[in-house]
Amino acid sequence: MQIDKELDARGLNCPLPILKAKKALSDMQSGQTLRVVATDAGSVRDFQAFSKQTGNDLLVQQTVGADYIHVMRRR
């Protein structure tokens, strides 16, 4: 999968990973993908809700060690 932009949100708590992702997505073109790496366990449900609210596709969510990885496609 091609990743167009990466965002390191490790160490940030809710709602900062979402706010940073929102800002990053606003600078991207439709169809581009954003990979966010967070350490906040709450980011899993936050990104699911964010995807539903904004219409951006949540393509991948996975946990790797202490990291929560989210990949979104800009609508």
CHARMM internal coordinates of N, CA and C (Angstrom, degrees):
IC EDIT
DIST 1 N 1 CA 1.4503
DIST 1 CA 1 C 1.5336
ANGL 1 N 1 CA 1 C 108.72
DIST 1 C 2 N 1.3052
ANGL 1 CA 1 C 2 N 115.47
DIHE 1 N 1 CA 1 C 2 N 133.25
DIST 2 N 2 CA 1.4612
ANGL 1 C 2 N 2 CA 120.28
DIHE 1 CA 1 C 2 N 2 CA 178.63
DIST 2 CA 2 C 1.5243
ANGL 2 N 2 CA 2 C 109.87
DIHE 1 C 2 N 2 CA 2 C -81.96
DIST 2 C 3 N 1.3252
ANGL 2 CA 2 C 3 N 115.76
DIHE 2 N 2 CA 2 C 3 N 129.85
DIST 3 N 3 CA 1.4620
ANGL 2 C 3 N 3 CA 122.21
DIHE 2 CA 2 C 3 N 3 CA 176.79
DIST 3 CA 3 C 1.5267
ANGL 3 N 3 CA 3 C 107.34
DIHE 2 C 3 N 3 CA 3 C -108.84
DIST 3 C 4 N 1.3361
ANGL 3 CA 3 C 4 N 116.99
DIHE 3 N 3 CA 3 C 4 N 122.49
DIST 4 N 4 CA 1.4558
ANGL 3 C 4 N 4 CA 120.82
DIHE 3 CA 3 C 4 N 4 CA -177.60
DIST 4 CA 4 C 1.5256
ANGL 4 N 4 CA 4 C 112.86
DIHE 3 C 4 N 4 CA 4 C -87.09
DIST 4 C 5 N 1.3260
ANGL 4 CA 4 C 5 N 116.18
DIHE 4 N 4 CA 4 C 5 N -28.70
DIST 5 N 5 CA 1.4623
ANGL 4 C 5 N 5 CA 119.74
DIHE 4 CA 4 C 5 N 5 CA -178.34
DIST 5 CA 5 C 1.5152
ANGL 5 N 5 CA 5 C 108.76
DIHE 4 C 5 N 5 CA 5 C -149.50
DIST 5 C 6 N 1.3308
ANGL 5 CA 5 C 6 N 116.89
DIHE 5 N 5 CA 5 C 6 N 143.25
DIST 6 N 6 CA 1.4661
ANGL 5 C 6 N 6 CA 121.62
DIHE 5 CA 5 C 6 N 6 CA 177.72
DIST 6 CA 6 C 1.5067
ANGL 6 N 6 CA 6 C 109.39
DIHE 5 C 6 N 6 CA 6 C -119.31
DIST 6 C 7 N 1.3278
ANGL 6 CA 6 C 7 N 115.41
DIHE 6 N 6 CA 6 C 7 N 144.51
DIST 7 N 7 CA 1.4566
ANGL 6 C 7 N 7 CA 121.67
DIHE 6 CA 6 C 7 N 7 CA -179.78
DIST 7 CA 7 C 1.5222
ANGL 7 N 7 CA 7 C 108.26
DIHE 6 C 7 N 7 CA 7 C -132.28
DIST 7 C 8 N 1.3258
ANGL 7 CA 7 C 8 N 116.24
DIHE 7 N 7 CA 7 C 8 N 123.25
DIST 8 N 8 CA 1.4595
ANGL 7 C 8 N 8 CA 121.50
DIHE 7 CA 7 C 8 N 8 CA 177.93
DIST 8 CA 8 C 1.5240
ANGL 8 N 8 CA 8 C 108.33
DIHE 7 C 8 N 8 CA 8 C -96.84
DIST 8 C 9 N 1.3267
ANGL 8 CA 8 C 9 N 116.10
DIHE 8 N 8 CA 8 C 9 N 107.60
DIST 9 N 9 CA 1.4630
ANGL 8 C 9 N 9 CA 121.58
DIHE 8 CA 8 C 9 N 9 CA -179.89
DIST 9 CA 9 C 1.5267
ANGL 9 N 9 CA 9 C 110.85
DIHE 8 C 9 N 9 CA 9 C -112.11
DIST 9 C 10 N 1.3321
ANGL 9 CA 9 C 10 N 116.51
DIHE 9 N 9 CA 9 C 10 N 24.04
DIST 10 N 10 CA 1.4631
ANGL 9 C 10 N 10 CA 120.52
DIHE 9 CA 9 C 10 N 10 CA 179.17
DIST 10 CA 10 C 1.5275
ANGL 10 N 10 CA 10 C 109.70
DIHE 9 C 10 N 10 CA 10 C -63.21
DIST 10 C 11 N 1.3232
ANGL 10 CA 10 C 11 N 115.54
DIHE 10 N 10 CA 10 C 11 N 138.31
DIST 11 N 11 CA 1.4583
ANGL 10 C 11 N 11 CA 120.73
DIHE 10 CA 10 C 11 N 11 CA 177.91
DIST 11 CA 11 C 1.5185
ANGL 11 N 11 CA 11 C 114.17
DIHE 10 C 11 N 11 CA 11 C 84.84
DIST 11 C 12 N 1.3301
ANGL 11 CA 11 C 12 N 117.06
DIHE 11 N 11 CA 11 C 12 N -6.74
DIST 12 N 12 CA 1.4669
ANGL 11 C 12 N 12 CA 120.75
DIHE 11 CA 11 C 12 N 12 CA 179.52
DIST 12 CA 12 C 1.5189
ANGL 12 N 12 CA 12 C 109.64
DIHE 11 C 12 N 12 CA 12 C -96.01
DIST 12 C 13 N 1.3240
ANGL 12 CA 12 C 13 N 116.02
DIHE 12 N 12 CA 12 C 13 N 138.89
DIST 13 N 13 CA 1.4623
ANGL 12 C 13 N 13 CA 120.56
DIHE 12 CA 12 C 13 N 13 CA 178.34
DIST 13 CA 13 C 1.5226
ANGL 13 N 13 CA 13 C 110.26
DIHE 12 C 13 N 13 CA 13 C -103.23
DIST 13 C 14 N 1.3240
ANGL 13 CA 13 C 14 N 114.82
DIHE 13 N 13 CA 13 C 14 N 162.19
DIST 14 N 14 CA 1.4551
ANGL 13 C 14 N 14 CA 123.18
DIHE 13 CA 13 C 14 N 14 CA 177.98
DIST 14 CA 14 C 1.5353
ANGL 14 N 14 CA 14 C 109.56
DIHE 13 C 14 N 14 CA 14 C -48.95
DIST 14 C 15 N 1.2956
ANGL 14 CA 14 C 15 N 119.67
DIHE 14 N 14 CA 14 C 15 N 135.34
DIST 15 N 15 CA 1.4759
ANGL 14 C 15 N 15 CA 128.90
DIHE 14 CA 14 C 15 N 15 CA 4.61
DIST 15 CA 15 C 1.5232
ANGL 15 N 15 CA 15 C 113.87
DIHE 14 C 15 N 15 CA 15 C -99.35
DIST 15 C 16 N 1.3186
ANGL 15 CA 15 C 16 N 118.97
DIHE 15 N 15 CA 15 C 16 N 13.81
DIST 16 N 16 CA 1.4709
ANGL 15 C 16 N 16 CA 120.55
DIHE 15 CA 15 C 16 N 16 CA -173.18
DIST 16 CA 16 C 1.5295
ANGL 16 N 16 CA 16 C 114.83
DIHE 15 C 16 N 16 CA 16 C -59.62
DIST 16 C 17 N 1.3450
ANGL 16 CA 16 C 17 N 121.28
DIHE 16 N 16 CA 16 C 17 N -42.15
DIST 17 N 17 CA 1.4735
ANGL 16 C 17 N 17 CA 118.00
DIHE 16 CA 16 C 17 N 17 CA 177.78
DIST 17 CA 17 C 1.5338
ANGL 17 N 17 CA 17 C 112.72
DIHE 16 C 17 N 17 CA 17 C -58.72
DIST 17 C 18 N 1.3315
ANGL 17 CA 17 C 18 N 116.69
DIHE 17 N 17 CA 17 C 18 N -39.71
DIST 18 N 18 CA 1.4673
ANGL 17 C 18 N 18 CA 120.43
DIHE 17 CA 17 C 18 N 18 CA 179.05
DIST 18 CA 18 C 1.5230
ANGL 18 N 18 CA 18 C 110.69
DIHE 17 C 18 N 18 CA 18 C -67.65
DIST 18 C 19 N 1.3287
ANGL 18 CA 18 C 19 N 117.29
DIHE 18 N 18 CA 18 C 19 N -44.34
DIST 19 N 19 CA 1.4634
ANGL 18 C 19 N 19 CA 120.58
DIHE 18 CA 18 C 19 N 19 CA -179.55
DIST 19 CA 19 C 1.5202
ANGL 19 N 19 CA 19 C 111.14
DIHE 18 C 19 N 19 CA 19 C -61.60
DIST 19 C 20 N 1.3170
ANGL 19 CA 19 C 20 N 117.05
DIHE 19 N 19 CA 19 C 20 N -41.89
DIST 20 N 20 CA 1.4702
ANGL 19 C 20 N 20 CA 120.51
DIHE 19 CA 19 C 20 N 20 CA 178.65
DIST 20 CA 20 C 1.5286
ANGL 20 N 20 CA 20 C 110.73
DIHE 19 C 20 N 20 CA 20 C -67.41
DIST 20 C 21 N 1.3287
ANGL 20 CA 20 C 21 N 117.13
DIHE 20 N 20 CA 20 C 21 N -38.26
DIST 21 N 21 CA 1.4642
ANGL 20 C 21 N 21 CA 120.92
DIHE 20 CA 20 C 21 N 21 CA 177.47
DIST 21 CA 21 C 1.5230
ANGL 21 N 21 CA 21 C 110.42
DIHE 20 C 21 N 21 CA 21 C -65.49
DIST 21 C 22 N 1.3199
ANGL 21 CA 21 C 22 N 116.76
DIHE 21 N 21 CA 21 C 22 N -41.25
DIST 22 N 22 CA 1.4637
ANGL 21 C 22 N 22 CA 120.98
DIHE 21 CA 21 C 22 N 22 CA 179.61
DIST 22 CA 22 C 1.5211
ANGL 22 N 22 CA 22 C 110.57
DIHE 21 C 22 N 22 CA 22 C -60.42
DIST 22 C 23 N 1.3338
ANGL 22 CA 22 C 23 N 115.77
DIHE 22 N 22 CA 22 C 23 N -44.44
DIST 23 N 23 CA 1.4631
ANGL 22 C 23 N 23 CA 120.42
DIHE 22 CA 22 C 23 N 23 CA 179.19
DIST 23 CA 23 C 1.5238
ANGL 23 N 23 CA 23 C 110.83
DIHE 22 C 23 N 23 CA 23 C -64.70
DIST 23 C 24 N 1.3313
ANGL 23 CA 23 C 24 N 117.19
DIHE 23 N 23 CA 23 C 24 N -44.06
DIST 24 N 24 CA 1.4660
ANGL 23 C 24 N 24 CA 121.04
DIHE 23 CA 23 C 24 N 24 CA 179.73
DIST 24 CA 24 C 1.5270
ANGL 24 N 24 CA 24 C 111.18
DIHE 23 C 24 N 24 CA 24 C -62.32
DIST 24 C 25 N 1.3295
ANGL 24 CA 24 C 25 N 116.95
DIHE 24 N 24 CA 24 C 25 N -43.52
DIST 25 N 25 CA 1.4674
ANGL 24 C 25 N 25 CA 120.88
DIHE 24 CA 24 C 25 N 25 CA 179.82
DIST 25 CA 25 C 1.5264
ANGL 25 N 25 CA 25 C 111.67
DIHE 24 C 25 N 25 CA 25 C -63.95
DIST 25 C 26 N 1.3168
ANGL 25 CA 25 C 26 N 117.13
DIHE 25 N 25 CA 25 C 26 N -34.36
DIST 26 N 26 CA 1.4703
ANGL 25 C 26 N 26 CA 119.92
DIHE 25 CA 25 C 26 N 26 CA -178.70
DIST 26 CA 26 C 1.5271
ANGL 26 N 26 CA 26 C 111.60
DIHE 25 C 26 N 26 CA 26 C -66.84
DIST 26 C 27 N 1.3326
ANGL 26 CA 26 C 27 N 117.09
DIHE 26 N 26 CA 26 C 27 N -22.65
DIST 27 N 27 CA 1.4599
ANGL 26 C 27 N 27 CA 121.71
DIHE 26 CA 26 C 27 N 27 CA 178.84
DIST 27 CA 27 C 1.5297
ANGL 27 N 27 CA 27 C 112.52
DIHE 26 C 27 N 27 CA 27 C -91.17
DIST 27 C 28 N 1.3203
ANGL 27 CA 27 C 28 N 116.55
DIHE 27 N 27 CA 27 C 28 N -0.46
DIST 28 N 28 CA 1.4619
ANGL 27 C 28 N 28 CA 120.85
DIHE 27 CA 27 C 28 N 28 CA -176.04
DIST 28 CA 28 C 1.5218
ANGL 28 N 28 CA 28 C 110.68
DIHE 27 C 28 N 28 CA 28 C -104.05
DIST 28 C 29 N 1.3351
ANGL 28 CA 28 C 29 N 115.47
DIHE 28 N 28 CA 28 C 29 N 163.24
DIST 29 N 29 CA 1.4578
ANGL 28 C 29 N 29 CA 120.87
DIHE 28 CA 28 C 29 N 29 CA 178.26
DIST 29 CA 29 C 1.5234
ANGL 29 N 29 CA 29 C 109.86
DIHE 28 C 29 N 29 CA 29 C -93.73
DIST 29 C 30 N 1.3193
ANGL 29 CA 29 C 30 N 115.40
DIHE 29 N 29 CA 29 C 30 N 157.72
DIST 30 N 30 CA 1.4566
ANGL 29 C 30 N 30 CA 121.61
DIHE 29 CA 29 C 30 N 30 CA 179.55
DIST 30 CA 30 C 1.5264
ANGL 30 N 30 CA 30 C 110.57
DIHE 29 C 30 N 30 CA 30 C -54.78
DIST 30 C 31 N 1.3285
ANGL 30 CA 30 C 31 N 115.97
DIHE 30 N 30 CA 30 C 31 N 133.28
DIST 31 N 31 CA 1.4589
ANGL 30 C 31 N 31 CA 121.65
DIHE 30 CA 30 C 31 N 31 CA 178.40
DIST 31 CA 31 C 1.5134
ANGL 31 N 31 CA 31 C 114.30
DIHE 30 C 31 N 31 CA 31 C 93.05
DIST 31 C 32 N 1.3287
ANGL 31 CA 31 C 32 N 117.84
DIHE 31 N 31 CA 31 C 32 N -14.40
DIST 32 N 32 CA 1.4585
ANGL 31 C 32 N 32 CA 120.06
DIHE 31 CA 31 C 32 N 32 CA 178.83
DIST 32 CA 32 C 1.5238
ANGL 32 N 32 CA 32 C 109.79
DIHE 31 C 32 N 32 CA 32 C -75.28
DIST 32 C 33 N 1.3349
ANGL 32 CA 32 C 33 N 116.15
DIHE 32 N 32 CA 32 C 33 N 156.41
DIST 33 N 33 CA 1.4568
ANGL 32 C 33 N 33 CA 120.53
DIHE 32 CA 32 C 33 N 33 CA -177.01
DIST 33 CA 33 C 1.5236
ANGL 33 N 33 CA 33 C 111.55
DIHE 32 C 33 N 33 CA 33 C -114.27
DIST 33 C 34 N 1.3277
ANGL 33 CA 33 C 34 N 113.72
DIHE 33 N 33 CA 33 C 34 N 144.62
DIST 34 N 34 CA 1.4594
ANGL 33 C 34 N 34 CA 123.12
DIHE 33 CA 33 C 34 N 34 CA -179.97
DIST 34 CA 34 C 1.5215
ANGL 34 N 34 CA 34 C 108.45
DIHE 33 C 34 N 34 CA 34 C -121.52
DIST 34 C 35 N 1.3335
ANGL 34 CA 34 C 35 N 116.36
DIHE 34 N 34 CA 34 C 35 N 129.61
DIST 35 N 35 CA 1.4684
ANGL 34 C 35 N 35 CA 121.58
DIHE 34 CA 34 C 35 N 35 CA 176.39
DIST 35 CA 35 C 1.5214
ANGL 35 N 35 CA 35 C 107.34
DIHE 34 C 35 N 35 CA 35 C -109.16
DIST 35 C 36 N 1.3332
ANGL 35 CA 35 C 36 N 115.82
DIHE 35 N 35 CA 35 C 36 N 123.51
DIST 36 N 36 CA 1.4630
ANGL 35 C 36 N 36 CA 122.06
DIHE 35 CA 35 C 36 N 36 CA -179.96
DIST 36 CA 36 C 1.5256
ANGL 36 N 36 CA 36 C 108.45
DIHE 35 C 36 N 36 CA 36 C -115.19
DIST 36 C 37 N 1.3379
ANGL 36 CA 36 C 37 N 115.95
DIHE 36 N 36 CA 36 C 37 N 130.01
DIST 37 N 37 CA 1.4583
ANGL 36 C 37 N 37 CA 121.10
DIHE 36 CA 36 C 37 N 37 CA 175.89
DIST 37 CA 37 C 1.5253
ANGL 37 N 37 CA 37 C 107.27
DIHE 36 C 37 N 37 CA 37 C -112.16
DIST 37 C 38 N 1.3202
ANGL 37 CA 37 C 38 N 116.60
DIHE 37 N 37 CA 37 C 38 N 119.21
DIST 38 N 38 CA 1.4650
ANGL 37 C 38 N 38 CA 122.31
DIHE 37 CA 37 C 38 N 38 CA -177.52
DIST 38 CA 38 C 1.5218
ANGL 38 N 38 CA 38 C 109.49
DIHE 37 C 38 N 38 CA 38 C -127.05
DIST 38 C 39 N 1.3333
ANGL 38 CA 38 C 39 N 115.89
DIHE 38 N 38 CA 38 C 39 N 161.73
DIST 39 N 39 CA 1.4637
ANGL 38 C 39 N 39 CA 120.69
DIHE 38 CA 38 C 39 N 39 CA 175.88
DIST 39 CA 39 C 1.5251
ANGL 39 N 39 CA 39 C 111.36
DIHE 38 C 39 N 39 CA 39 C -114.17
DIST 39 C 40 N 1.3103
ANGL 39 CA 39 C 40 N 117.30
DIHE 39 N 39 CA 39 C 40 N -3.06
DIST 40 N 40 CA 1.4655
ANGL 39 C 40 N 40 CA 122.62
DIHE 39 CA 39 C 40 N 40 CA -179.94
DIST 40 CA 40 C 1.5298
ANGL 40 N 40 CA 40 C 109.27
DIHE 39 C 40 N 40 CA 40 C -83.54
DIST 40 C 41 N 1.3366
ANGL 40 CA 40 C 41 N 116.97
DIHE 40 N 40 CA 40 C 41 N 116.59
DIST 41 N 41 CA 1.4707
ANGL 40 C 41 N 41 CA 120.69
DIHE 40 CA 40 C 41 N 41 CA -179.07
DIST 41 CA 41 C 1.5198
ANGL 41 N 41 CA 41 C 111.85
DIHE 40 C 41 N 41 CA 41 C -59.17
DIST 41 C 42 N 1.3268
ANGL 41 CA 41 C 42 N 117.17
DIHE 41 N 41 CA 41 C 42 N -29.63
DIST 42 N 42 CA 1.4626
ANGL 41 C 42 N 42 CA 121.08
DIHE 41 CA 41 C 42 N 42 CA 178.80
DIST 42 CA 42 C 1.5226
ANGL 42 N 42 CA 42 C 113.19
DIHE 41 C 42 N 42 CA 42 C -67.70
DIST 42 C 43 N 1.3339
ANGL 42 CA 42 C 43 N 116.64
DIHE 42 N 42 CA 42 C 43 N -14.05
DIST 43 N 43 CA 1.4651
ANGL 42 C 43 N 43 CA 119.30
DIHE 42 CA 42 C 43 N 43 CA -178.74
DIST 43 CA 43 C 1.5253
ANGL 43 N 43 CA 43 C 111.61
DIHE 42 C 43 N 43 CA 43 C -65.75
DIST 43 C 44 N 1.3269
ANGL 43 CA 43 C 44 N 118.05
DIHE 43 N 43 CA 43 C 44 N -23.99
DIST 44 N 44 CA 1.4688
ANGL 43 C 44 N 44 CA 120.67
DIHE 43 CA 43 C 44 N 44 CA 179.63
DIST 44 CA 44 C 1.5229
ANGL 44 N 44 CA 44 C 109.94
DIHE 43 C 44 N 44 CA 44 C -60.75
DIST 44 C 45 N 1.3088
ANGL 44 CA 44 C 45 N 117.48
DIHE 44 N 44 CA 44 C 45 N -53.85
DIST 45 N 45 CA 1.4723
ANGL 44 C 45 N 45 CA 119.63
DIHE 44 CA 44 C 45 N 45 CA -180.00
DIST 45 CA 45 C 1.5278
ANGL 45 N 45 CA 45 C 111.23
DIHE 44 C 45 N 45 CA 45 C -72.96
DIST 45 C 46 N 1.3420
ANGL 45 CA 45 C 46 N 117.20
DIHE 45 N 45 CA 45 C 46 N -31.92
DIST 46 N 46 CA 1.4600
ANGL 45 C 46 N 46 CA 120.38
DIHE 45 CA 45 C 46 N 46 CA 178.85
DIST 46 CA 46 C 1.5264
ANGL 46 N 46 CA 46 C 111.42
DIHE 45 C 46 N 46 CA 46 C -61.62
DIST 46 C 47 N 1.3379
ANGL 46 CA 46 C 47 N 117.04
DIHE 46 N 46 CA 46 C 47 N -44.44
DIST 47 N 47 CA 1.4637
ANGL 46 C 47 N 47 CA 119.63
DIHE 46 CA 46 C 47 N 47 CA -179.47
DIST 47 CA 47 C 1.5249
ANGL 47 N 47 CA 47 C 111.68
DIHE 46 C 47 N 47 CA 47 C -70.24
DIST 47 C 48 N 1.3319
ANGL 47 CA 47 C 48 N 117.40
DIHE 47 N 47 CA 47 C 48 N -30.67
DIST 48 N 48 CA 1.4626
ANGL 47 C 48 N 48 CA 119.60
DIHE 47 CA 47 C 48 N 48 CA 175.71
DIST 48 CA 48 C 1.5272
ANGL 48 N 48 CA 48 C 110.00
DIHE 47 C 48 N 48 CA 48 C -64.92
DIST 48 C 49 N 1.3203
ANGL 48 CA 48 C 49 N 116.75
DIHE 48 N 48 CA 48 C 49 N -45.75
DIST 49 N 49 CA 1.4635
ANGL 48 C 49 N 49 CA 121.24
DIHE 48 CA 48 C 49 N 49 CA 179.66
DIST 49 CA 49 C 1.5285
ANGL 49 N 49 CA 49 C 110.48
DIHE 48 C 49 N 49 CA 49 C -66.46
DIST 49 C 50 N 1.3279
ANGL 49 CA 49 C 50 N 117.17
DIHE 49 N 49 CA 49 C 50 N -41.50
DIST 50 N 50 CA 1.4604
ANGL 49 C 50 N 50 CA 122.22
DIHE 49 CA 49 C 50 N 50 CA 179.75
DIST 50 CA 50 C 1.5247
ANGL 50 N 50 CA 50 C 110.45
DIHE 49 C 50 N 50 CA 50 C -60.71
DIST 50 C 51 N 1.3093
ANGL 50 CA 50 C 51 N 116.61
DIHE 50 N 50 CA 50 C 51 N -41.02
DIST 51 N 51 CA 1.4613
ANGL 50 C 51 N 51 CA 121.45
DIHE 50 CA 50 C 51 N 51 CA 179.02
DIST 51 CA 51 C 1.5331
ANGL 51 N 51 CA 51 C 110.77
DIHE 50 C 51 N 51 CA 51 C -62.45
DIST 51 C 52 N 1.3162
ANGL 51 CA 51 C 52 N 116.82
DIHE 51 N 51 CA 51 C 52 N -45.51
DIST 52 N 52 CA 1.4720
ANGL 51 C 52 N 52 CA 120.85
DIHE 51 CA 51 C 52 N 52 CA 179.95
DIST 52 CA 52 C 1.5216
ANGL 52 N 52 CA 52 C 111.41
DIHE 51 C 52 N 52 CA 52 C -64.88
DIST 52 C 53 N 1.3269
ANGL 52 CA 52 C 53 N 117.13
DIHE 52 N 52 CA 52 C 53 N -40.00
DIST 53 N 53 CA 1.4653
ANGL 52 C 53 N 53 CA 121.41
DIHE 52 CA 52 C 53 N 53 CA -177.26
DIST 53 CA 53 C 1.5209
ANGL 53 N 53 CA 53 C 112.62
DIHE 52 C 53 N 53 CA 53 C -70.86
DIST 53 C 54 N 1.3384
ANGL 53 CA 53 C 54 N 116.94
DIHE 53 N 53 CA 53 C 54 N -35.31
DIST 54 N 54 CA 1.4634
ANGL 53 C 54 N 54 CA 120.07
DIHE 53 CA 53 C 54 N 54 CA -172.23
DIST 54 CA 54 C 1.5219
ANGL 54 N 54 CA 54 C 114.09
DIHE 53 C 54 N 54 CA 54 C -101.33
DIST 54 C 55 N 1.3223
ANGL 54 CA 54 C 55 N 118.15
DIHE 54 N 54 CA 54 C 55 N -17.74
DIST 55 N 55 CA 1.4584
ANGL 54 C 55 N 55 CA 120.48
DIHE 54 CA 54 C 55 N 55 CA -177.75
DIST 55 CA 55 C 1.5194
ANGL 55 N 55 CA 55 C 113.76
DIHE 54 C 55 N 55 CA 55 C 84.10
DIST 55 C 56 N 1.3350
ANGL 55 CA 55 C 56 N 117.59
DIHE 55 N 55 CA 55 C 56 N 2.28
DIST 56 N 56 CA 1.4639
ANGL 55 C 56 N 56 CA 120.88
DIHE 55 CA 55 C 56 N 56 CA 173.72
DIST 56 CA 56 C 1.5282
ANGL 56 N 56 CA 56 C 107.64
DIHE 55 C 56 N 56 CA 56 C -77.84
DIST 56 C 57 N 1.3296
ANGL 56 CA 56 C 57 N 116.71
DIHE 56 N 56 CA 56 C 57 N 136.32
DIST 57 N 57 CA 1.4656
ANGL 56 C 57 N 57 CA 120.71
DIHE 56 CA 56 C 57 N 57 CA -176.93
DIST 57 CA 57 C 1.5260
ANGL 57 N 57 CA 57 C 110.96
DIHE 56 C 57 N 57 CA 57 C -76.41
DIST 57 C 58 N 1.3189
ANGL 57 CA 57 C 58 N 115.76
DIHE 57 N 57 CA 57 C 58 N 132.12
DIST 58 N 58 CA 1.4586
ANGL 57 C 58 N 58 CA 122.13
DIHE 57 CA 57 C 58 N 58 CA 172.77
DIST 58 CA 58 C 1.5265
ANGL 58 N 58 CA 58 C 106.13
DIHE 57 C 58 N 58 CA 58 C -94.58
DIST 58 C 59 N 1.3276
ANGL 58 CA 58 C 59 N 116.32
DIHE 58 N 58 CA 58 C 59 N 104.01
DIST 59 N 59 CA 1.4650
ANGL 58 C 59 N 59 CA 121.26
DIHE 58 CA 58 C 59 N 59 CA -172.52
DIST 59 CA 59 C 1.5196
ANGL 59 N 59 CA 59 C 113.09
DIHE 58 C 59 N 59 CA 59 C -84.91
DIST 59 C 60 N 1.3362
ANGL 59 CA 59 C 60 N 116.33
DIHE 59 N 59 CA 59 C 60 N -39.35
DIST 60 N 60 CA 1.4640
ANGL 59 C 60 N 60 CA 121.04
DIHE 59 CA 59 C 60 N 60 CA -174.40
DIST 60 CA 60 C 1.5215
ANGL 60 N 60 CA 60 C 109.23
DIHE 59 C 60 N 60 CA 60 C -142.59
DIST 60 C 61 N 1.3159
ANGL 60 CA 60 C 61 N 115.61
DIHE 60 N 60 CA 60 C 61 N 139.27
DIST 61 N 61 CA 1.4637
ANGL 60 C 61 N 61 CA 122.56
DIHE 60 CA 60 C 61 N 61 CA 166.83
DIST 61 CA 61 C 1.5140
ANGL 61 N 61 CA 61 C 105.90
DIHE 60 C 61 N 61 CA 61 C -136.67
DIST 61 C 62 N 1.3367
ANGL 61 CA 61 C 62 N 115.95
DIHE 61 N 61 CA 61 C 62 N 124.56
DIST 62 N 62 CA 1.4525
ANGL 61 C 62 N 62 CA 118.54
DIHE 61 CA 61 C 62 N 62 CA 177.63
DIST 62 CA 62 C 1.5203
ANGL 62 N 62 CA 62 C 109.27
DIHE 61 C 62 N 62 CA 62 C -148.48
DIST 62 C 63 N 1.3232
ANGL 62 CA 62 C 63 N 113.88
DIHE 62 N 62 CA 62 C 63 N 156.26
DIST 63 N 63 CA 1.4508
ANGL 62 C 63 N 63 CA 120.85
DIHE 62 CA 62 C 63 N 63 CA 177.95
DIST 63 CA 63 C 1.5218
ANGL 63 N 63 CA 63 C 107.94
DIHE 62 C 63 N 63 CA 63 C -110.76
DIST 63 C 64 N 1.3360
ANGL 63 CA 63 C 64 N 115.67
DIHE 63 N 63 CA 63 C 64 N 127.31
DIST 64 N 64 CA 1.4568
ANGL 63 C 64 N 64 CA 121.59
DIHE 63 CA 63 C 64 N 64 CA 177.95
DIST 64 CA 64 C 1.5197
ANGL 64 N 64 CA 64 C 106.51
DIHE 63 C 64 N 64 CA 64 C -127.92
DIST 64 C 65 N 1.3232
ANGL 64 CA 64 C 65 N 115.89
DIHE 64 N 64 CA 64 C 65 N 103.43
DIST 65 N 65 CA 1.4580
ANGL 64 C 65 N 65 CA 120.03
DIHE 64 CA 64 C 65 N 65 CA -175.46
DIST 65 CA 65 C 1.5211
ANGL 65 N 65 CA 65 C 109.80
DIHE 64 C 65 N 65 CA 65 C 63.25
DIST 65 C 66 N 1.3304
ANGL 65 CA 65 C 66 N 116.76
DIHE 65 N 65 CA 65 C 66 N -122.78
DIST 66 N 66 CA 1.4683
ANGL 65 C 66 N 66 CA 121.37
DIHE 65 CA 65 C 66 N 66 CA 179.77
DIST 66 CA 66 C 1.5234
ANGL 66 N 66 CA 66 C 111.94
DIHE 65 C 66 N 66 CA 66 C -92.90
DIST 66 C 67 N 1.3556
ANGL 66 CA 66 C 67 N 116.99
DIHE 66 N 66 CA 66 C 67 N 0.92
DIST 67 N 67 CA 1.4620
ANGL 66 C 67 N 67 CA 121.35
DIHE 66 CA 66 C 67 N 67 CA -177.03
DIST 67 CA 67 C 1.5231
ANGL 67 N 67 CA 67 C 111.71
DIHE 66 C 67 N 67 CA 67 C -97.77
DIST 67 C 68 N 1.3185
ANGL 67 CA 67 C 68 N 114.78
DIHE 67 N 67 CA 67 C 68 N 141.16
DIST 68 N 68 CA 1.4628
ANGL 67 C 68 N 68 CA 122.70
DIHE 67 CA 67 C 68 N 68 CA 173.39
DIST 68 CA 68 C 1.5211
ANGL 68 N 68 CA 68 C 106.21
DIHE 67 C 68 N 68 CA 68 C -110.31
DIST 68 C 69 N 1.3267
ANGL 68 CA 68 C 69 N 116.25
DIHE 68 N 68 CA 68 C 69 N 119.95
DIST 69 N 69 CA 1.4617
ANGL 68 C 69 N 69 CA 121.34
DIHE 68 CA 68 C 69 N 69 CA -175.93
DIST 69 CA 69 C 1.5183
ANGL 69 N 69 CA 69 C 109.30
DIHE 68 C 69 N 69 CA 69 C -107.66
DIST 69 C 70 N 1.3288
ANGL 69 CA 69 C 70 N 114.53
DIHE 69 N 69 CA 69 C 70 N 130.50
DIST 70 N 70 CA 1.4555
ANGL 69 C 70 N 70 CA 122.15
DIHE 69 CA 69 C 70 N 70 CA -179.37
DIST 70 CA 70 C 1.5236
ANGL 70 N 70 CA 70 C 107.59
DIHE 69 C 70 N 70 CA 70 C -126.96
DIST 70 C 71 N 1.3276
ANGL 70 CA 70 C 71 N 116.88
DIHE 70 N 70 CA 70 C 71 N 130.98
DIST 71 N 71 CA 1.4629
ANGL 70 C 71 N 71 CA 120.61
DIHE 70 CA 70 C 71 N 71 CA 175.77
DIST 71 CA 71 C 1.5218
ANGL 71 N 71 CA 71 C 107.42
DIHE 70 C 71 N 71 CA 71 C -120.19
DIST 71 C 72 N 1.3355
ANGL 71 CA 71 C 72 N 114.81
DIHE 71 N 71 CA 71 C 72 N 124.65
DIST 72 N 72 CA 1.4584
ANGL 71 C 72 N 72 CA 121.18
DIHE 71 CA 71 C 72 N 72 CA -178.39
DIST 72 CA 72 C 1.5243
ANGL 72 N 72 CA 72 C 110.19
DIHE 71 C 72 N 72 CA 72 C -121.34
DIST 72 C 73 N 1.3394
ANGL 72 CA 72 C 73 N 115.73
DIHE 72 N 72 CA 72 C 73 N 148.58
DIST 73 N 73 CA 1.4606
ANGL 72 C 73 N 73 CA 121.62
DIHE 72 CA 72 C 73 N 73 CA 174.38
DIST 73 CA 73 C 1.5339
ANGL 73 N 73 CA 73 C 108.00
DIHE 72 C 73 N 73 CA 73 C -110.10
DIST 73 C 74 N 1.3210
ANGL 73 CA 73 C 74 N 114.92
DIHE 73 N 73 CA 73 C 74 N 128.14
DIST 74 N 74 CA 1.4650
ANGL 73 C 74 N 74 CA 120.89
DIHE 73 CA 73 C 74 N 74 CA -179.77
DIST 74 CA 74 C 1.5202
ANGL 74 N 74 CA 74 C 109.63
DIHE 73 C 74 N 74 CA 74 C -64.88
DIST 74 C 75 N 1.3177
ANGL 74 CA 74 C 75 N 116.35
DIHE 74 N 74 CA 74 C 75 N 133.88
DIST 75 N 75 CA 1.4727
ANGL 74 C 75 N 75 CA 120.01
DIHE 74 CA 74 C 75 N 75 CA -179.21
DIST 75 CA 75 C 1.5050
ANGL 75 N 75 CA 75 C 110.81
DIHE 74 C 75 N 75 CA 75 C -72.54
END
COOR INIT
IC SEED 1 N 1 CA 1 C
IC BUILD
